[in-house]
Amino acid sequence: MVSIPVSIPVVNRGRLALAVPVASRALKRWAGGDRSQKHKQMILDEKKRTTLADVAVAAGVSKMTASRALRGAGDVSKAKADRVRQAAKEIGYVGNHLASSLSGKRSDLIGVVVPSVENIVFAEVLAGIADGIEGSDLQPVFGVTDYDLDKEYDVVRNMLSWKPAGIIVTGLDQSDATKRILENADVPVVQIMDVDGIPVDACVGLSHFTAGKEMAEALLKMGRKRFAYVGCGLDRDTRAAKRLSGFQAALSENGLAFVATRIGRARSTVKAGRDLSAEVLASHPGLDCIYYSNDDLAVGGAYHCIANGVAVPDELVLAGFNGLDLVDSLPIRIATTRTPRREIGRAAAEIVLNSNHGGGVGTERRKQFHPAIDIGV
């Protein structure tokens, strides 16, 4: 009997859907008389797959030893492990991690959930995660939430269904539904970028409230008194909202408040920063400092000031957050908080890695970084 596949899995909006074009084309070729030897072989021949048993034979070890060597188990000697890996490479063995996860074991995947990949911030976090698991058998896979809590729930639920070795999620302010599935997940959970709150399991990051407060205190020491705030999407970006709260707290302690605020609904971009800065400076002359929710917006403010002859930082100080390379490329200096993004990613990955090697109890579950303030003068 000829066996022709009728469906292949494809990912569609976080769920598995069935697609049949491949099978349909194969059936048409078969029914339509295209019976060249090449096409019949494509349909009828079953490609021989190398197995773990093949690796064991090639390496001269037992199947169990081969399995443990490929999983990176510590009780296999280096010589045997090297021999097994070399044999697997030579015969083209890739394994079946899906079968392992279905059998009740965890897969070798680390789920990474980030809100955006549109700027360098989370690209550097992902690079740090890759650093942290280098040399292990773990592989990162990531999903993007666009700062949408409902989408975040779907992404997290989908990732957990694959029985990952661990999951790294951005922030501490998930929806109640997302927190429940993270709490019930039988895997290490590391929440990153923020420590202002109670984590589900472990957290790595910085205090955004403190970061905002310390920036305000540094600017106040410079003698600045007439402050404006420019931000975007604070209803979604809860960490930016925490920085704003910290900044306001420092102003209040000194008998001050923002003279003006502009909060856009669009994404944080250089263009948005330029436009919002133009608005606030036109409506409130005499400002001596603008605090932005991030560097992208602050750079936009810098471009507006350059184009309109505003002296930065002598006349007006601009302050952002993240410490992006883009800030250092400007012809004028602006203040920023330099965050250790790659280090945060690396530390989170190491927690997952250590937890999977029996280090869950002794592993540090809360790691706080203290970012440096660059006042820009």
C-alpha positions as CSV (number, residue, x, y, z in Angstrom):
1,M,0.0,0.0,0.0
2,V,1.3,3.5,-0.9
3,S,1.4,5.8,2.2
4,I,1.2,9.5,1.3
5,P,1.2,12.1,4.1
6,V,-2.0,14.1,4.2
7,S,-0.9,16.9,6.4
8,I,2.0,18.8,7.8
9,P,2.0,21.0,10.9
10,V,2.5,24.7,10.6
11,V,2.4,27.4,13.2
12,N,-0.5,29.8,12.9
13,R,-1.0,32.6,15.5
14,G,0.4,30.5,18.3
15,R,-1.6,27.3,17.5
16,L,-0.9,24.3,15.3
17,A,-2.9,24.3,12.1
18,L,-3.0,21.6,9.3
19,A,-1.9,22.4,5.8
20,V,-2.3,20.1,2.8
21,P,-0.6,21.7,-0.2
22,V,2.4,19.3,-0.1
23,A,0.3,16.2,0.0
24,S,-2.1,17.6,-2.6
25,R,0.7,18.2,-5.1
26,A,2.0,14.7,-4.5
27,L,-1.5,13.2,-5.1
28,K,-1.9,15.2,-8.3
29,R,1.4,14.0,-9.6
30,W,0.5,10.4,-8.8
31,A,-3.0,10.6,-10.3
32,G,-2.0,12.7,-13.3
33,G,0.3,10.2,-14.8
34,D,3.6,11.9,-13.9
35,R,5.2,8.6,-13.2
36,S,8.8,9.3,-13.8
37,Q,11.2,7.3,-11.7
38,K,12.2,10.5,-9.9
39,H,8.7,11.4,-8.8
40,K,7.8,7.9,-7.8
41,Q,10.8,7.7,-5.7
42,M,9.9,11.0,-4.0
43,I,6.5,9.5,-3.1
44,L,7.3,5.9,-2.4
45,D,10.7,5.8,-0.9
46,E,11.0,6.2,2.8
47,K,14.1,8.1,3.7
48,K,16.2,6.0,6.1
49,R,16.7,7.9,9.4
50,T,19.8,7.4,11.5
51,T,18.9,6.3,15.0
52,L,20.5,6.4,18.5
53,A,21.4,2.8,18.0
54,D,23.4,3.7,14.9
55,V,25.3,6.2,16.9
56,A,26.0,3.7,19.7
57,V,27.3,1.2,17.2
58,A,29.5,3.8,15.4
59,A,30.9,5.0,18.7
60,G,31.4,1.5,20.2
61,V,29.3,2.2,23.3
62,S,25.9,1.1,24.6
63,K,22.7,2.9,23.5
64,M,22.2,4.2,27.1
65,T,25.8,5.7,27.1
66,A,25.2,7.3,23.7
67,S,22.0,8.9,25.0
68,R,23.6,10.2,28.1
69,A,26.6,11.6,26.3
70,L,24.4,13.5,23.8
71,R,22.4,14.9,26.7
72,G,25.5,16.2,28.3
73,A,25.3,14.0,31.4
74,G,28.2,14.4,33.7
75,D,28.8,10.7,34.4
76,V,30.1,10.0,30.9
77,S,33.8,10.4,30.4
78,K,35.0,13.1,28.2
79,A,36.7,10.6,25.8
80,K,33.5,8.7,25.4
81,A,31.3,11.8,25.1
82,D,33.6,13.2,22.4
83,R,33.5,9.8,20.5
84,V,29.7,9.7,20.6
85,R,29.3,13.3,19.4
86,Q,31.8,12.7,16.6
87,A,30.0,9.6,15.6
88,A,26.6,11.5,15.6
89,K,28.2,14.2,13.4
90,E,29.6,11.7,10.9
91,I,26.4,9.7,10.4
92,G,24.1,12.8,10.5
93,Y,22.2,11.9,13.6
94,V,20.0,14.8,15.0
95,G,17.8,13.0,17.5
96,N,14.1,13.5,18.2
97,H,13.6,16.0,21.1
98,L,9.9,16.0,20.5
99,A,9.7,12.3,21.3
100,S,11.6,12.9,24.5
101,S,9.3,15.7,25.6
102,L,6.2,13.5,24.8
103,S,7.6,10.7,26.9
104,G,7.5,12.9,30.0
105,K,11.0,14.5,29.9
106,R,11.7,18.1,29.3
107,S,12.9,19.2,25.9
108,D,16.2,21.0,25.3
109,L,14.5,24.3,24.5
110,I,14.5,27.5,26.6
111,G,11.4,29.6,25.9
112,V,12.2,33.4,25.8
113,V,9.4,35.9,25.8
114,V,10.2,39.5,24.9
115,P,7.9,42.4,24.1
116,S,9.7,43.6,21.0
117,V,12.7,43.0,18.8
118,E,12.4,46.4,17.0
119,N,15.4,47.9,18.8
120,I,18.7,46.7,20.1
121,V,17.6,46.4,23.8
122,F,16.1,42.9,23.5
123,A,18.5,41.8,20.8
124,E,21.3,42.2,23.4
125,V,19.3,40.4,26.0
126,L,18.9,37.4,23.6
127,A,22.7,37.6,22.9
128,G,23.3,37.3,26.6
129,I,21.0,34.3,26.9
130,A,23.0,32.6,24.1
131,D,26.2,33.4,26.0
132,G,24.7,31.8,29.2
133,I,23.9,28.5,27.6
134,E,26.9,28.2,25.3
135,G,28.4,24.7,25.6
136,S,25.2,23.2,26.9
137,D,22.6,21.1,25.0
138,L,20.0,23.9,25.5
139,Q,18.6,26.0,22.6
140,P,16.6,29.2,23.0
141,V,13.4,29.9,21.1
142,F,11.7,33.2,21.4
143,G,8.2,34.8,21.1
144,V,7.2,38.4,20.8
145,T,4.3,39.9,22.7
146,D,4.1,43.5,21.4
147,Y,3.4,44.6,25.0
148,D,0.0,42.9,24.7
149,L,-1.0,40.9,27.8
150,D,-3.4,38.7,25.9
151,K,-0.8,37.9,23.3
152,E,1.7,37.2,26.1
153,Y,-0.6,34.6,27.6
154,D,-0.9,32.8,24.3
155,V,2.9,32.9,23.7
156,V,3.7,31.6,27.2
157,R,1.0,28.9,27.1
158,N,2.2,27.7,23.7
159,M,5.8,27.6,24.8
160,L,5.0,25.7,28.0
161,S,3.1,23.1,26.0
162,W,6.5,22.0,24.5
163,K,7.8,21.1,27.9
164,P,10.8,23.5,27.8
165,A,13.8,23.2,30.0
166,G,12.9,26.6,31.4
167,I,11.2,29.8,30.4
168,I,12.5,33.4,30.5
169,V,9.7,36.1,30.5
170,T,10.2,39.8,30.4
171,G,8.9,41.8,33.4
172,L,7.0,41.0,36.5
173,D,3.6,42.4,35.5
174,Q,1.9,39.6,33.6
175,S,-1.9,39.1,33.7
176,D,-3.3,36.9,36.4
177,A,-4.0,34.1,33.8
178,T,-0.3,34.2,32.7
179,K,1.0,34.1,36.2
180,R,-1.2,31.1,37.0
181,I,0.2,29.0,34.2
182,L,3.8,30.1,35.1
183,E,3.2,29.1,38.7
184,N,1.8,25.7,37.6
185,A,4.7,25.1,35.2
186,D,7.0,22.4,36.3
187,V,10.0,24.2,34.9
188,P,12.3,27.0,36.0
189,V,10.7,30.4,35.4
190,V,13.0,33.5,35.3
191,Q,11.4,37.0,34.9
192,I,13.9,39.5,33.6
193,M,14.5,43.3,33.4
194,D,12.7,44.1,36.6
195,V,12.9,43.4,40.3
196,D,10.2,45.8,41.5
197,G,7.7,43.1,42.5
198,I,7.3,39.5,43.5
199,P,8.5,36.9,41.0
200,V,6.8,33.6,40.2
201,D,10.2,31.8,40.7
202,A,13.3,33.8,40.0
203,C,14.0,37.3,38.6
204,V,17.0,39.1,37.2
205,G,17.0,42.8,36.4
206,L,17.0,46.2,38.0
207,S,14.7,48.5,40.0
208,H,13.1,50.8,37.5
209,F,11.6,52.9,40.3
210,T,15.1,53.4,41.7
211,A,16.5,54.1,38.3
212,G,14.0,56.9,37.7
213,K,14.6,58.4,41.2
214,E,18.4,58.3,40.9
215,M,18.3,60.1,37.5
216,A,16.1,62.8,38.9
217,E,18.4,63.3,41.9
218,A,21.4,63.6,39.6
219,L,19.6,66.2,37.4
220,L,18.5,68.2,40.5
221,K,22.1,68.3,41.7
222,M,22.9,70.0,38.4
223,G,20.5,72.8,39.3
224,R,17.7,71.8,37.0
225,K,14.2,72.9,38.1
226,R,11.8,73.1,35.2
227,F,11.2,69.5,34.1
228,A,9.0,68.0,31.4
229,Y,8.3,64.3,30.7
230,V,8.0,62.7,27.3
231,G,7.0,59.0,27.0
232,C,5.0,56.5,24.8
233,G,2.7,53.6,25.7
234,L,3.0,53.7,29.5
235,D,-0.2,51.7,29.8
236,R,1.7,48.8,28.2
237,D,5.3,49.5,29.2
238,T,5.0,49.1,33.0
239,R,8.7,49.4,33.5
240,A,8.8,52.9,32.0
241,A,5.8,53.8,34.2
242,K,7.8,52.7,37.3
243,R,10.7,54.9,36.2
244,L,8.3,57.8,35.9
245,S,7.0,57.2,39.4
246,G,10.5,57.1,40.8
247,F,11.4,60.4,39.0
248,Q,8.2,62.0,40.3
249,A,9.0,60.9,43.8
250,A,12.4,62.6,43.7
251,L,10.8,65.8,42.4
252,S,8.2,65.7,45.1
253,E,10.8,65.3,47.8
254,N,12.3,68.5,46.6
255,G,9.1,70.5,46.3
256,L,8.9,70.2,42.5
257,A,6.7,68.6,39.9
258,F,6.7,68.2,36.1
259,V,5.9,71.5,34.3
260,A,4.5,69.5,31.4
261,T,4.1,65.9,30.2
262,R,3.5,64.4,26.7
263,I,2.6,60.7,26.5
264,G,2.1,59.3,23.0
265,R,0.1,56.2,22.2
266,A,2.4,55.2,19.3
267,R,5.5,53.0,19.7
268,S,8.7,54.6,21.0
269,T,10.6,55.8,18.0
270,V,13.1,58.5,17.2
271,K,10.4,60.3,15.1
272,A,7.9,60.1,18.0
273,G,10.6,61.7,20.3
274,R,11.2,64.4,17.8
275,D,7.5,65.3,17.3
276,L,6.6,65.1,21.0
277,S,9.7,67.2,22.0
278,A,8.7,69.9,19.5
279,E,5.2,70.0,21.0
280,V,6.3,70.3,24.6
281,L,9.0,72.9,23.9
282,A,6.6,75.0,21.8
283,S,4.0,75.0,24.5
284,H,6.3,75.4,27.5
285,P,9.2,77.8,26.9
286,G,11.8,78.0,29.6
287,L,12.1,74.2,30.3
288,D,15.6,73.2,31.4
289,C,15.2,69.4,31.3
290,I,13.2,66.8,29.5
291,Y,13.1,63.2,30.9
292,Y,12.2,60.6,28.3
293,S,10.9,57.1,28.8
294,N,13.8,55.7,26.8
295,D,16.8,56.6,24.6
296,D,14.9,56.3,21.3
297,L,12.7,59.2,22.3
298,A,15.6,61.2,23.8
299,V,17.5,60.9,20.5
300,G,14.5,62.2,18.7
301,G,14.5,65.1,21.1
302,A,18.2,65.7,20.4
303,Y,17.5,65.9,16.6
304,H,14.8,68.5,17.2
305,C,17.2,70.6,19.3
306,I,20.0,70.3,16.8
307,A,17.6,71.4,14.0
308,N,16.3,74.4,16.0
309,G,19.4,75.7,17.6
310,V,18.6,74.6,21.2
311,A,21.8,74.4,23.2
312,V,22.1,70.9,24.7
313,P,23.1,70.4,27.5
314,D,23.8,74.0,28.5
315,E,20.3,75.4,27.9
316,L,18.3,72.1,28.0
317,V,19.3,68.7,29.4
318,L,17.8,65.7,27.7
319,A,17.8,62.4,29.7
320,G,16.8,58.9,28.4
321,F,17.2,55.3,29.5
322,N,19.1,52.3,28.3
323,G,22.5,53.6,27.3
324,L,22.2,52.7,23.6
325,D,25.1,53.1,21.2
326,L,22.9,55.5,19.3
327,V,23.2,58.0,22.1
328,D,27.0,58.0,21.9
329,S,26.9,58.7,18.2
330,L,25.1,62.0,18.6
331,P,27.1,65.3,18.1
332,I,25.6,66.5,21.4
333,R,25.7,64.8,24.8
334,I,22.5,63.6,26.5
335,A,22.0,61.9,29.9
336,T,21.1,58.2,30.1
337,T,20.9,55.3,32.4
338,R,23.2,52.5,31.1
339,T,21.5,49.1,31.6
340,P,23.5,45.8,31.6
341,R,21.2,44.1,29.0
342,R,23.6,41.3,27.9
343,E,24.5,40.6,31.5
344,I,20.9,40.3,32.5
345,G,20.3,37.7,29.7
346,R,23.4,35.8,30.6
347,A,22.4,35.6,34.3
348,A,18.9,34.5,33.5
349,A,20.1,31.7,31.2
350,E,22.6,30.5,33.9
351,I,19.7,30.2,36.4
352,V,17.8,28.0,34.0
353,L,21.0,26.0,33.2
354,N,21.9,25.5,36.9
355,S,18.3,24.5,37.8
356,N,18.3,21.8,35.2
357,H,21.6,20.4,36.6
358,G,20.2,20.1,40.2
359,G,21.1,23.6,41.3
360,G,17.6,24.9,41.9
361,V,17.8,25.1,45.7
362,G,21.1,26.8,46.0
363,T,20.8,28.9,42.9
364,E,20.4,32.7,43.4
365,R,16.7,33.4,42.6
366,R,16.9,37.2,42.7
367,K,19.7,39.0,41.0
368,Q,19.6,42.8,41.0
369,F,21.9,44.9,38.8
370,H,22.6,48.5,39.6
371,P,22.9,50.5,36.3
372,A,25.2,53.4,36.0
373,I,24.0,57.0,35.3
374,D,25.7,58.9,32.6
375,I,24.8,62.5,33.2
376,G,25.9,63.6,29.7
377,V,28.0,66.6,30.5
